[in-house]
Amino acid sequence: MDRLSNAVRPYAWGSTTAIPELLGATPTGEPQAEMWMGAHPGAPSRLDRGVGEQPLSEVIAAGPEAELGAAAVAKFGPRLPFLLKILAAGSPLSLQVHPDLAQAKQGYEDEERRGVPVDAPHRNYKDANHKPELICALTPFDGLCGFRAPEEAAGLLAGLGVDSLKPYVDLLRAHPEEAALREVLTALLGADPDGMTATVTEAAAAAERLGGAYAPYASIARHYPGDPGVIAAMLLNYVQLQPGEALFLGAGVPHAYLSGLGVEIMANSDNVLRCGLTPKHVDVPELLRIVRFEATEPGVLRPEASASGEELYDTPIDEFRLSRYTLAPGAEPRDLTLATPQILLCTAGTPRANQMDLAPGGSVFVPAGEKAELSGTGTVFRATVVA
């Protein structure tokens, strides 16, 4: 078992206080958006086995079966198939979708064949993997997830009283669900920029005035004035998670995180197609190929408790498996030994992993088959795979 040293990513949308408060550190005044735990080449965790700090990615590459277990290597290859994060949103993230595995492979191979540099700002596919993800709230957490029913979205837009939104309202009410959602998103992203800026400005002023159900969109517009993503956001379900609740985001589901602190886990990929709320590249044709145009319920997940004390967030994904342990004073130690690799993350209290003290924000890597025991008091999330 190895204590991890983890990088914090300073993305502009990050909170300046949430991660420092969790870690018991002094805020620097700069945004601290994500703390990564894993072996992603962009910012691998580091560990020290007596020869100085090494990236976890290099440790795994030197002995994949010893670190990951034979079953995980056979199923996923010689790499850690998930990335665990603490995510702290101080302002909205971009409105985005992720491809499924077949779409990611096709898109990656196409861009490789066309010679698009992997670091080019207009590149969509950085790898050939899909990126399902799960976000579990540590604080009240607001987000957008999946399309509303077209009639509900039409009512929300109509309630703003903005004349230039009426064509979108009519489209939502005039067509079957998939066609209505596709036509409206396509029209929003292809609209005249000056006209759309004026529409968004008027809609934002109305949302500020009306408040209530419109308050989240007024807030989004303050961060992204004139962005068509402000109107696109009104097509989606607004979700408020309480601590311990989670959202699973599968392929093609449009979503955005708005505010709050959470534990996020995903397949080890960096493939994102953006719909709005961003100054970055928006590839409209490719986006429309990937988005699933169907109204869905957000499907808030709550953990399922077992007799062992494990509380599992059940998802249909094998690349990651996230669960939680809440250790009460005086409780018996919990045996967490598995034949698959694990990362254990403390989010509260003073638990111990194999007698190694953990503090909030502290984490350890447990190689496959290594003894892992939790004791003490506090909350620990366990990330592993299904192999």
Long-range contacts (C-beta under 8 A, 24 or more apart in sequence): 1-353, 1-354, 1-356, 1-364, 1-365, 1-366, 1-367, 1-370, 1-371, 1-372, 2-47, 2-48, 2-49, 2-364, 2-365, 3-47, 3-48, 3-356, 3-362, 3-363, 3-364, 4-37, 4-45, 4-46, 4-47, 4-56, 4-343, 4-363, 4-364, 4-365, 5-45, 5-46, 5-47, 5-53, 6-35, 6-36, 6-37, 6-45, 6-46, 6-363, 7-35, 7-36, 7-43, 7-45, 8-32, 8-33, 8-34, 8-35, 9-33, 9-34, 9-35, 9-36, 9-43, 12-91, 13-89, 13-90, 13-91, 13-92, 13-93, 14-88, 14-89, 14-90, 15-88, 15-89, 15-90, 15-261, 16-90, 18-88, 18-90, 18-139, 18-261, 19-86, 19-88, 19-261, 19-361, 22-86, 22-138, 22-261, 22-347, 22-360, 22-361, 23-359, 23-360, 23-361, 24-359, 24-360, 24-361, 31-90, 32-88, 33-87, 33-88, 33-89, 33-90, 34-85, 34-86, 34-87, 34-88, 34-264, 35-85, 35-86, 35-361, 36-83, 36-84, 36-85, 37-83, 37-84, 37-85, 37-86, 37-343, 37-345, 37-363, 37-383, 38-80, 38-82, 38-83, 38-84, 38-268, 38-343, 39-79, 39-80, 39-268, 40-83, 40-268, 40-270, 42-270, 45-363, 45-365, 47-365, 56-80, 56-365, 66-367, 66-368, 67-341, 67-367, 67-368, 68-340, 68-341, 68-367, 68-368, 69-339, 69-340, 69-341, 69-368, 69-369, 69-387, 71-339, 71-340, 71-387, 72-340, 72-341, 72-368, 72-385, 72-387, 74-387, 75-318, 75-385, 75-387, 76-319, 76-385, 76-387, 79-268, 80-268, 80-341, 81-267, 81-268, 81-319, 81-320, 81-385, 82-265, 82-266, 82-267, 82-268, 82-319, 82-320, 82-383, 82-385, 83-265, 83-266, 83-267, 83-268, 84-263, 84-264, 84-265, 84-343, 84-345, 84-363, 84-381, 84-383, 85-263, 85-264, 85-265, 85-266, 86-138, 86-261, 86-262, 86-263, 86-264, 86-345, 86-361, 87-135, 87-257, 87-261, 87-262, 87-263, 87-264, 88-260, 88-261, 89-141, 89-257, 89-258, 89-259, 89-260, 89-261, 90-259, 91-223, 91-258, 91-259, 92-219, 92-220, 92-223, 92-224, 92-256, 92-257, 92-258, 92-259, 92-277, 93-256, 93-257, 93-258, 93-277, 94-229, 94-256, 94-272, 94-274, 94-275, 94-276, 94-277, 94-278, 94-280, 95-144, 95-229, 95-232, 95-233, 95-236, 95-254, 95-255, 95-256, 95-274, 95-275, 95-276, 95-277, 95-278, 96-254, 96-255, 96-256, 96-272, 96-273, 96-274, 96-275, 97-251, 97-252, 97-253, 97-254, 97-255, 97-272, 97-273, 97-275, 97-287, 97-290, 97-291, 97-292, 98-130, 98-131, 98-132, 98-133, 98-249, 98-251, 98-252, 98-269, 98-271, 98-272, 98-273, 98-290, 99-125, 99-130, 99-131, 99-251, 99-252, 99-271, 99-273, 99-290, 100-130, 100-251, 100-252, 101-129, 101-130, 101-251, 103-130, 103-251, 103-289, 103-290, 104-128, 104-129, 104-130, 104-131, 104-269, 104-271, 107-271, 107-286, 108-271, 121-280, 121-281, 122-281, 122-283, 124-271, 124-272, 124-273, 124-283, 124-286, 125-271, 126-269, 126-270, 126-271, 127-269, 127-270, 127-271, 129-267, 129-268, 129-269, 129-271, 130-251, 130-267, 130-269, 130-271, 131-266, 131-267, 131-269, 131-270, 131-271, 131-272, 132-248, 132-249, 132-250, 132-251, 132-266, 132-267, 132-315, 132-317, 132-319, 133-248, 133-249, 133-264, 133-265, 133-266, 133-267, 134-246, 134-247, 134-248, 134-249, 134-264, 134-265, 134-266, 134-301, 134-313, 134-315, 134-320, 134-322, 135-241, 135-246, 135-247, 135-249, 135-257, 135-262, 135-263, 135-264, 136-244, 136-245, 136-246, 136-262, 136-263, 136-264, 136-313, 136-322, 136-324, 136-381, 137-241, 137-242, 137-243, 137-244, 137-245, 137-246, 137-260, 137-261, 137-262, 138-243, 138-260, 138-261, 138-262, 138-263, 138-347, 139-243, 139-260, 139-261, 139-262, 140-240, 140-241, 140-242, 140-243, 140-260, 141-240, 141-241, 141-245, 141-257, 141-259, 141-260, 141-261, 141-262, 142-216, 142-238, 142-239, 142-240, 142-241, 142-257, 142-258, 142-259, 142-260, 143-238, 143-239, 143-241, 143-247, 143-255, 143-256, 143-257, 143-258, 143-260, 144-233, 144-236, 144-237, 144-238, 144-239, 144-254, 144-255, 144-256, 144-258, 145-236, 145-237, 145-239, 145-247, 145-249, 145-253, 145-255, 145-298, 146-236, 146-237, 146-253, 146-254, 146-255, 146-295, 146-296, 146-297, 146-298, 147-181, 147-235, 147-236, 147-237, 147-254, 147-293, 147-294, 147-295, 147-296, 148-235, 148-236, 148-237, 148-295, 149-177, 149-295, 150-175, 150-177, 150-180, 150-181, 150-184, 150-295, 153-184, 153-234, 153-235, 156-213, 156-214, 156-234, 157-231, 157-234, 159-210, 159-214, 160-203, 160-206, 160-207, 160-210, 160-214, 161-206, 162-199, 162-202, 162-203, 162-206, 164-195, 164-198, 164-199, 164-202, 165-199, 165-203, 165-231, 168-231, 177-293, 177-294, 177-295, 178-293, 178-294, 179-293, 181-235, 181-293, 181-294, 181-295, 182-288, 182-291, 182-293, 184-235, 185-232, 185-235, 185-275, 185-288, 185-291, 185-293, 186-284, 186-288, 188-228, 188-231, 188-232, 188-276, 189-228, 189-232, 189-275, 189-276, 189-282, 189-284, 189-287, 190-284, 191-228, 196-226, 196-228, 196-231, 197-226, 199-231, 200-225, 200-226, 200-227, 200-228, 200-230, 200-231, 201-225, 201-226, 203-230, 203-231, 204-230, 213-238, 216-258, 219-258, 220-258, 220-277, 223-277, 224-276, 224-277, 224-278, 227-276, 227-277, 227-278, 228-276, 229-275, 229-276, 229-277, 229-278, 230-276, 230-277, 232-275, 232-276, 233-276, 233-277, 237-296, 237-297, 237-298, 239-298, 239-300, 241-300, 244-302, 244-303, 244-324, 245-300, 245-301, 245-302, 246-300, 246-301, 246-302, 246-303, 246-313, 246-322, 247-298, 247-299, 247-300, 247-301, 248-299, 248-301, 248-313, 248-315, 248-317, 250-316, 251-290, 251-292, 252-290, 252-291, 252-292, 253-292, 253-296, 254-291, 263-322, 263-345, 263-347, 263-381, 265-320, 265-322, 265-383, 266-320, 267-317, 267-319, 267-320, 268-319, 308-334, 309-334, 310-334, 310-382, 317-386, 318-385, 318-386, 318-387, 319-385, 320-383, 320-384, 320-385, 321-383, 321-384, 321-385, 321-386, 322-381, 322-382, 322-383, 323-381, 323-382, 324-379, 324-380, 324-381, 324-382, 325-374, 325-379, 325-380, 325-381, 325-382, 326-378, 326-379, 327-351, 327-374, 327-375, 327-376, 327-377, 327-378, 327-379, 327-380, 328-377, 329-377, 331-377, 333-373, 333-374, 333-375, 334-373, 334-374, 334-375, 335-372, 335-373, 336-366, 336-372, 336-373, 336-374, 336-382, 337-369, 337-370, 337-371, 337-372, 337-373, 338-366, 338-368, 338-369, 338-372, 338-384, 339-368, 339-369, 339-387, 340-368, 340-384, 340-385, 340-386, 340-387, 341-365, 341-366, 341-367, 341-368, 341-384, 341-385, 342-366, 342-372, 342-382, 342-383, 342-384, 343-382, 343-383, 343-384, 344-372, 344-374, 344-380, 344-381, 344-382, 344-383, 345-380, 345-381, 345-382, 345-383, 346-378, 346-379, 346-380, 347-378, 347-379, 347-380, 347-381, 348-378, 348-379, 349-376, 349-377, 349-378, 349-379, 350-376, 350-377, 350-378, 351-375, 351-376, 351-377, 351-378, 351-379, 351-380, 352-376, 353-380
